[in-house]
Amino acid sequence: MSTQAAQNSGALPLRRRGAAKPAPAIARQGAGHNARKMTEALQAIQDDIDSISINGVLVATRDGLVLCGITRGIEDDGVAAMAAAAAGLASQFTSQARVGSPKAVFFEGESGQVGVFGVDEDTLLVVLGERDTTMGMFNVRAKQALGLLHTALATS
């Protein structure tokens, strides 16, 4: 089935077995974004934000493709895909609840937190938090990361 046919039928495209896996995401081009500029912004975020609170950052398309990231110990592609799904579900949920458009989606687990933020209509920022960071502190640091990314993209 061709990619176009798969899109029209609602089926998801599959990675062929044995296909070369891309190098770890530090600067992949995608969706017309300047991956180098984003990567520099992510590095600045890592440098400027308390590294005890933030464990990694990732920029993805709303389709779930990794644009760039600075992470360790996670599957970037899977996290990007789940972030896209979470953002879509959050949009439906907040609409149904009549509370407006979602600003963020937060998940708290036994080993840390994950926040998903809309950067623009095509892009998401995923922020990963450390184990012993409170949800309040994680929220502050994650929103600081979003602000730094917006600033970096606006000034370049």
C-alpha positions as CSV (number, residue, x, y, z in Angstrom):
1,M,0.0,0.0,0.0
2,S,1.4,3.4,-0.9
3,T,1.9,6.1,1.7
4,Q,-0.9,8.2,0.1
5,A,-3.2,5.1,0.1
6,A,-2.3,4.5,3.7
7,Q,-3.1,8.1,4.7
8,N,-6.5,7.9,2.8
9,S,-7.4,4.6,4.5
10,G,-6.6,5.8,8.0
11,A,-3.8,3.2,8.4
12,L,-0.6,4.4,9.9
13,P,2.6,4.1,7.8
14,L,4.9,1.5,9.1
15,R,8.7,1.5,9.2
16,R,10.1,-1.4,7.1
17,R,12.0,-4.0,8.9
18,G,15.7,-3.5,8.5
19,A,15.3,0.1,7.6
20,A,18.2,2.2,8.8
21,K,17.3,3.9,12.1
22,P,18.1,7.6,12.1
23,A,20.9,8.9,14.3
24,P,19.9,10.2,17.8
25,A,17.9,13.3,17.5
26,I,20.0,16.4,18.0
27,A,19.2,18.1,14.8
28,R,16.8,16.5,12.3
29,Q,15.1,18.7,9.8
30,G,11.3,18.5,9.6
31,A,8.1,20.5,8.9
32,G,10.0,23.5,7.6
33,H,11.5,24.3,11.0
34,N,15.1,25.3,11.6
35,A,16.3,22.3,13.6
36,R,19.7,23.9,14.2
37,K,18.1,27.0,15.8
38,M,15.8,24.7,17.9
39,T,18.7,22.5,19.0
40,E,20.7,25.6,20.1
41,A,17.6,26.8,22.0
42,L,17.3,23.4,23.7
43,Q,20.9,23.5,24.7
44,A,20.3,27.0,26.2
45,I,17.3,25.6,28.1
46,Q,19.4,22.8,29.5
47,D,22.1,25.3,30.5
48,D,19.7,27.9,32.0
49,I,17.3,25.7,33.8
50,D,18.1,23.9,37.0
51,S,19.3,20.5,35.8
52,I,17.9,18.9,39.0
53,S,14.4,19.7,37.8
54,I,14.6,19.0,34.1
55,N,15.9,15.7,32.7
56,G,15.5,16.4,29.0
57,V,13.7,18.4,26.4
58,L,12.4,17.4,23.0
59,V,10.7,19.3,20.1
60,A,8.3,17.3,17.9
61,T,5.7,18.0,15.3
62,R,2.0,17.6,16.1
63,D,2.2,14.5,13.9
64,G,4.6,12.9,16.3
65,L,7.9,13.3,14.4
66,V,11.1,14.3,16.3
67,L,12.5,17.6,15.2
68,C,15.3,17.8,17.8
69,G,16.0,16.8,21.3
70,I,18.4,16.6,24.2
71,T,17.4,13.5,26.2
72,R,19.0,10.5,27.7
73,G,17.6,7.0,28.2
74,I,14.3,7.4,26.3
75,E,13.1,6.4,22.9
76,D,12.7,9.9,21.3
77,D,10.5,8.7,18.5
78,G,8.0,6.9,20.8
79,V,7.9,9.9,23.2
80,A,7.2,12.3,20.3
81,A,4.4,10.1,19.0
82,M,2.8,9.8,22.4
83,A,3.2,13.6,22.9
84,A,1.2,14.2,19.7
85,A,-1.4,11.7,20.9
86,A,-1.6,13.4,24.3
87,A,-2.0,16.9,22.7
88,G,-4.8,15.6,20.5
89,L,-6.6,14.0,23.4
90,A,-6.1,17.1,25.5
91,S,-7.7,19.2,22.8
92,Q,-10.7,17.0,22.6
93,F,-11.0,16.7,26.4
94,T,-10.8,20.4,27.1
95,S,-13.3,21.1,24.3
96,Q,-15.7,18.6,25.7
97,A,-15.3,20.0,29.2
98,R,-15.7,23.5,27.8
99,V,-12.6,24.9,29.4
100,G,-11.0,26.3,26.2
101,S,-7.9,25.2,24.3
102,P,-5.3,23.2,26.3
103,K,-2.1,25.0,27.3
104,A,-0.3,21.9,28.5
105,V,-0.6,18.2,29.3
106,F,1.1,16.9,32.4
107,F,1.8,13.4,33.5
108,E,3.3,12.4,36.8
109,G,4.8,9.0,37.3
110,E,6.8,7.2,40.0
111,S,10.1,8.2,38.4
112,G,9.3,11.8,37.2
113,Q,7.1,13.9,35.1
114,V,6.4,14.7,31.5
115,G,4.9,18.0,30.2
116,V,3.7,18.6,26.6
117,F,3.3,22.2,25.4
118,G,2.2,23.7,22.2
119,V,5.0,25.8,20.8
120,D,2.9,26.9,17.7
121,E,0.2,25.2,15.6
122,D,2.6,22.7,14.2
123,T,5.1,22.1,17.0
124,L,5.2,20.6,20.5
125,L,7.7,20.9,23.3
126,V,8.1,17.9,25.6
127,V,9.8,18.5,29.0
128,L,11.0,15.6,31.1
129,G,11.3,16.0,34.9
130,E,13.4,14.3,37.5
131,R,12.1,11.9,40.1
132,D,12.2,14.0,43.2
133,T,10.9,17.2,41.7
134,T,7.6,18.4,43.0
135,M,4.8,18.8,40.4
136,G,4.7,22.6,41.2
137,M,8.4,23.1,40.6
138,F,8.3,21.0,37.5
139,N,5.4,23.2,36.2
140,V,7.5,26.3,36.8
141,R,10.6,24.9,35.1
142,A,8.7,23.5,32.2
143,K,7.0,26.8,31.5
144,Q,10.4,28.5,31.8
145,A,11.7,26.1,29.1
146,L,8.7,27.0,26.9
147,G,9.4,30.7,27.3
148,L,13.1,30.3,26.5
149,L,12.2,28.3,23.3
150,H,9.7,31.0,22.2
151,T,12.3,33.7,22.8
152,A,15.0,31.8,20.9
153,L,12.7,31.2,17.9
154,A,11.5,34.8,17.9
155,T,14.9,36.4,17.9
156,S,16.5,34.2,15.2
